[in-house]
Amino acid sequence: MTEHNEEAFRASLIPVIPHMRAFARSLCGDATAADDLVQDALAKAWQARTSFQLGTNMKAWTFMILRNQFYSDKRRSWRQQPLDQEQAERTLKAYDDPHAVLELDDVRRALALLPIEQREALIMVGAGGMPYEEVAEIAGVAVGTIKSRVSRARTSLATILANGLDHESNVAPQTGPMAAILSQLEALRGRQAA
């Protein structure tokens, strides 16, 4: 790859990093793990830069790398240490409207209860505003499969929220404020619209 092409690759890669971070947070449910995942995916993308065709969809290409890295990490996760109990017992800080924070936490926890395929499809389409075709390309499945996953995810999410969540469930609380995640999703939506 020539120096000019390397600069063009870097210029295409940098704007998708916030999108990668938002997607990684939706997959991992943990800011630290998401940052590690993005860092690993960026390193792999840089190593594979010669295989990327300039002018094609950089976001889809990097999301596929990130998604594959996430699943690889999941397959190896049985070797990791269990969740720190002290961290699991932390609660969210209350902001102006404590009910809104609790409702948002319920949505986050309900999302975490969905099967990963449904959760990632719903996050990319719903929160990320990505078209079904692009999500299907990233996931390596048919467009109809993504539409089905999103539909089932929405139905399941509504059912979980309607039935209420057991606040003693095994979904760990976030260690950082939910506002940070929401601002990243808003940034993702803003860049999608641009």
C-alpha positions as CSV (number, residue, x, y, z in Angstrom):
1,M,0.0,0.0,0.0
2,T,1.4,3.4,-1.0
3,E,1.8,6.2,1.5
4,H,-1.0,8.0,-0.2
5,N,-3.3,5.0,0.0
6,E,-2.3,4.6,3.7
7,E,-3.4,8.2,4.4
8,A,-6.7,7.7,2.5
9,F,-7.3,4.5,4.6
10,R,-6.5,6.4,7.8
11,A,-8.8,9.2,6.8
12,S,-11.6,6.7,6.1
13,L,-11.0,4.8,9.3
14,I,-11.0,7.6,11.9
15,P,-14.6,8.8,11.4
16,V,-16.0,5.2,12.0
17,I,-14.3,4.8,15.4
18,P,-17.1,6.4,17.4
19,H,-19.6,4.1,15.6
20,M,-17.4,1.1,16.5
21,R,-17.3,2.2,20.1
22,A,-21.1,2.5,20.3
23,F,-21.5,-0.9,18.6
24,A,-18.9,-2.5,20.9
25,R,-20.7,-1.1,24.0
26,S,-24.0,-2.5,22.8
27,L,-22.3,-5.9,22.3
28,C,-20.2,-6.0,25.5
29,G,-22.4,-4.1,27.9
30,D,-19.2,-2.9,29.6
31,A,-17.3,0.3,28.7
32,T,-13.9,-1.2,29.5
33,A,-14.4,-4.4,27.6
34,A,-15.9,-2.4,24.7
35,D,-12.8,-0.2,24.5
36,D,-10.6,-3.2,24.5
37,L,-12.7,-4.8,21.7
38,V,-12.5,-1.6,19.6
39,Q,-8.7,-1.4,20.1
40,D,-8.3,-5.0,19.0
41,A,-10.6,-4.5,16.0
42,L,-8.7,-1.3,15.0
43,A,-5.4,-3.2,15.2
44,K,-6.8,-6.0,13.0
45,A,-8.2,-3.4,10.6
46,W,-4.8,-1.7,10.3
47,Q,-3.0,-5.0,9.8
48,A,-5.5,-5.9,7.0
49,R,-5.5,-2.4,5.4
50,T,-4.1,-3.8,2.2
51,S,-7.2,-6.0,1.7
52,F,-9.6,-3.0,2.0
53,Q,-10.7,-1.5,-1.2
54,L,-10.8,2.3,-0.9
55,G,-14.2,3.7,-1.8
56,T,-16.1,0.7,-0.4
57,N,-18.0,0.7,2.9
58,M,-15.5,1.2,5.7
59,K,-18.1,1.1,8.5
60,A,-19.4,-2.3,7.3
61,W,-15.9,-3.6,6.9
62,T,-14.8,-2.5,10.4
63,F,-18.1,-3.7,12.0
64,M,-17.5,-7.1,10.5
65,I,-14.0,-7.2,12.0
66,L,-15.3,-6.0,15.4
67,R,-18.2,-8.5,15.4
68,N,-15.8,-11.4,14.5
69,Q,-13.4,-10.3,17.3
70,F,-16.3,-10.2,19.8
71,Y,-17.4,-13.7,18.9
72,S,-13.8,-14.9,19.1
73,D,-13.4,-13.4,22.5
74,K,-16.7,-14.9,23.6
75,R,-15.5,-18.4,22.6
76,R,-12.5,-17.9,24.8
77,S,-14.3,-16.2,27.7
78,W,-14.7,-19.4,29.7
79,R,-11.0,-18.9,30.6
80,Q,-11.6,-15.4,32.1
81,Q,-12.1,-14.8,35.8
82,P,-15.7,-14.3,37.1
83,L,-17.2,-10.9,37.5
84,D,-16.0,-9.0,40.5
85,Q,-18.8,-9.1,43.1
86,E,-18.1,-5.6,44.3
87,Q,-18.4,-4.2,40.8
88,A,-21.6,-6.2,40.3
89,E,-23.2,-4.6,43.4
90,R,-22.6,-1.0,42.2
91,T,-25.6,1.0,41.3
92,L,-26.2,3.9,38.9
93,K,-26.0,7.4,40.1
94,A,-29.3,9.3,40.2
95,Y,-29.5,12.3,38.0
96,D,-32.3,14.9,37.6
97,D,-35.0,12.2,37.1
98,P,-34.2,9.0,39.0
99,H,-37.1,7.2,37.3
100,A,-35.7,7.9,33.9
101,V,-32.3,6.4,34.9
102,L,-34.0,3.3,36.3
103,E,-36.1,2.9,33.2
104,L,-33.0,3.3,31.0
105,D,-31.2,0.7,33.2
106,D,-34.2,-1.6,32.7
107,V,-33.9,-1.3,28.9
108,R,-30.2,-1.9,29.1
109,R,-30.7,-5.0,31.3
110,A,-33.5,-6.2,29.1
111,L,-31.3,-5.9,26.0
112,A,-28.6,-7.9,27.7
113,L,-31.2,-10.7,28.2
114,L,-31.8,-11.0,24.4
115,P,-29.9,-13.5,22.4
116,I,-26.8,-11.9,21.0
117,E,-27.9,-12.1,17.4
118,Q,-31.1,-10.3,18.1
119,R,-29.4,-7.7,20.3
120,E,-26.8,-6.8,17.8
121,A,-29.4,-6.6,15.0
122,L,-31.6,-4.4,17.1
123,I,-28.8,-2.1,18.2
124,M,-27.4,-1.6,14.7
125,V,-30.8,-1.0,13.1
126,G,-32.6,0.7,16.0
127,A,-30.0,2.7,17.8
128,G,-27.4,2.9,15.0
129,G,-29.9,3.7,12.2
130,M,-28.2,1.3,9.8
131,P,-30.1,-0.1,6.9
132,Y,-31.1,-3.7,7.0
133,E,-28.9,-4.5,3.9
134,E,-25.8,-3.1,5.6
135,V,-26.5,-5.0,8.8
136,A,-27.1,-8.2,6.8
137,E,-23.7,-7.7,5.1
138,I,-21.9,-7.2,8.4
139,A,-23.6,-10.3,10.0
140,G,-23.1,-12.4,6.8
141,V,-26.8,-13.4,6.6
142,A,-29.8,-12.6,4.4
143,V,-31.7,-9.3,4.8
144,G,-34.8,-11.3,5.7
145,T,-32.9,-12.9,8.6
146,I,-32.0,-9.4,10.0
147,K,-35.6,-8.2,9.6
148,S,-36.7,-11.3,11.5
149,R,-34.1,-10.8,14.3
150,V,-35.1,-7.2,14.7
151,S,-38.8,-8.1,14.8
152,R,-38.2,-10.9,17.4
153,A,-35.9,-8.6,19.4
154,R,-38.5,-5.9,19.6
155,T,-41.2,-8.3,20.6
156,S,-39.0,-9.9,23.2
157,L,-37.8,-6.6,24.6
158,A,-41.4,-5.4,24.9
159,T,-42.4,-8.6,26.7
160,I,-39.5,-8.4,29.1
161,L,-40.2,-4.8,30.0
162,A,-44.0,-5.4,30.3
163,N,-43.4,-8.3,32.7
164,G,-40.9,-6.4,34.7
165,L,-37.3,-7.2,35.5
166,D,-36.1,-9.1,38.5
167,H,-33.7,-6.5,40.0
168,E,-31.7,-9.3,41.5
169,S,-30.9,-10.8,38.0
170,N,-27.4,-11.6,36.9
171,V,-27.1,-8.6,34.5
172,A,-24.3,-6.5,36.0
173,P,-24.9,-2.8,36.5
174,Q,-22.9,-0.3,34.4
175,T,-20.0,1.2,36.2
176,G,-20.3,4.5,34.3
177,P,-23.2,6.8,33.8
178,M,-25.7,5.7,31.2
179,A,-25.7,9.3,29.9
180,A,-22.3,8.6,28.3
181,I,-23.7,5.6,26.4
182,L,-26.7,7.7,25.2
183,S,-24.5,10.5,24.1
184,Q,-22.4,8.0,22.0
185,L,-25.6,6.7,20.5
186,E,-26.8,10.2,19.7
187,A,-23.4,10.9,18.1
188,L,-23.8,7.8,16.1
189,R,-27.3,8.9,14.9
190,G,-26.0,12.3,14.1
191,R,-23.2,11.0,11.9
192,Q,-25.6,8.6,10.2
193,A,-27.8,11.5,9.2
194,A,-24.8,13.6,8.0
